[in-house]
Amino acid sequence: MANKEHELKKLVGEDGKTLSPVLSDEVRNFLIDIDGTICDDIPNEEPERMVTAELYPDALEIVNKWYDEGHIITFFTSRTEDHREVTEAWLDKYNFKYHGLLMGKPRGGNYHWIDNHMVRATRFKGKFTDLIRANKTIEVFES
């Protein structure tokens, strides 16, 4: 699946109207933060440090592995558009494989992502590895 265009499955609602398409079940759509997740945590107020940010152990290996397995890799960062060039240069310096780079993620953490598609959130806590399954308590909308 690597480097092949990702096909979307067409969906139709109960009323017969077309819905937003989804990826096949085998493909994951990874949105990966940069600062504090794949490298040193650099605040936007100190962009000069972005050039020399230290890569976190195993981040490059795991992200590129996921890409090679055919998953979609998009970096989603609180860095601003003013930081795009330095960010792309840093990702290229370390040979990260990725499909997209989204700038301007809201700052401050404590994210609550509400979407009509399935969302899986994984909090990074210092070591990049393959993901495992674990049962955790989550907040959901009342039925």
C-alpha positions in Angstrom: 0.0 0.0 0.0 2.9 2.4 0.5 3.1 5.4 -1.8 -0.1 4.4 -3.5 -3.1 6.8 -3.7 -5.4 6.1 -0.9 -8.8 5.0 -2.2 -11.9 6.3 -0.4 -15.0 4.1 0.2 -18.2 5.8 -0.9 -20.9 5.9 1.7 -24.6 6.4 1.4 -27.0 7.2 4.2 -30.3 5.5 5.1 -32.0 8.3 3.1 -30.0 7.4 -0.1 -27.9 10.6 0.1 -24.2 10.4 -0.4 -22.1 10.9 2.7 -18.5 11.9 3.2 -16.2 9.0 2.1 -13.9 7.0 4.4 -10.6 5.2 4.1 -10.5 1.4 4.0 -10.3 -0.2 7.4 -6.6 -1.1 6.8 -5.4 2.5 6.5 -5.0 4.7 9.4 -5.0 8.5 9.1 -2.3 9.7 11.5 -2.3 13.3 12.7 1.0 13.8 14.5 2.0 16.8 16.6 5.6 18.0 16.2 6.8 19.9 19.3 7.0 17.7 22.3 6.0 14.6 20.3 8.6 13.9 17.7 11.2 16.5 18.9 12.0 18.9 21.7 9.1 21.1 22.7 9.8 24.5 21.1 7.3 27.4 21.7 6.3 29.5 18.7 7.9 32.5 20.5 11.4 31.0 20.0 11.4 29.9 16.3 15.2 30.1 16.1 15.3 26.9 18.2 13.1 25.0 15.7 16.2 24.6 13.4 18.2 22.7 16.0 15.3 20.8 17.8 16.5 17.4 18.9 14.7 14.4 17.3 13.0 12.1 19.9 14.2 8.5 19.9 12.3 6.1 17.7 10.0 8.8 16.3 11.5 8.8 12.8 11.6 5.0 12.6 8.0 4.5 13.7 6.5 7.3 11.6 8.3 6.2 8.5 7.3 2.6 9.2 3.7 3.6 9.3 4.1 5.5 6.0 5.7 2.5 4.4 2.8 0.3 5.6 0.5 2.6 3.6 -0.9 4.8 6.4 -1.5 8.5 5.9 1.0 10.7 7.8 0.0 14.3 8.4 1.9 16.5 10.9 -0.6 18.8 12.7 1.3 21.5 14.7 0.6 24.7 16.6 3.4 26.3 14.7 2.1 29.1 12.5 2.4 29.6 8.7 5.4 31.8 9.4 7.2 28.6 10.7 6.3 26.4 7.7 9.6 26.8 5.9 11.8 25.9 8.9 9.4 23.1 9.8 9.6 21.5 6.4 13.4 21.9 6.3 13.6 20.1 9.7 11.4 17.3 8.6 13.4 16.9 5.4 16.7 17.1 7.3 15.7 13.9 9.2 14.0 12.3 6.1 10.5 12.0 7.6 8.1 10.6 5.1 4.7 12.3 5.2 1.7 13.4 3.1 0.8 16.7 4.6 1.7 19.4 7.1 -1.1 21.4 8.8 -0.1 24.5 10.6 -2.1 26.5 13.2 -3.4 23.8 15.5 -5.0 25.6 18.5 -2.5 26.1 21.4 -3.0 25.0 24.9 -3.8 21.3 24.8 -6.8 19.8 26.5 -8.2 19.0 23.1 -11.8 17.7 22.6 -12.2 16.6 19.0 -15.8 16.3 17.8 -16.3 14.7 14.4 -18.8 12.6 12.5 -16.0 10.1 11.7 -14.3 7.8 14.2 -11.5 9.5 16.1 -8.8 7.7 18.1 -6.7 9.9 20.3 -3.4 8.7 21.7 -1.5 10.9 24.1 2.3 10.9 23.7 4.1 10.3 26.9 7.8 10.2 26.0 8.4 7.0 23.9 7.5 6.5 20.3 6.5 2.8 19.7 4.0 0.9 17.7 0.5 1.4 19.1 -1.1 -1.3 21.4 -4.7 -1.8 22.3 -5.7 -0.8 25.9 -9.1 -0.2 27.5 -9.4 3.3 28.9 -12.3 5.5 30.1 -13.4 8.1 27.5 -16.0 10.8 27.3 -18.8 10.3 24.8 -22.1 12.0 23.8 -25.1 10.7 25.6 -27.2 8.3 23.5 
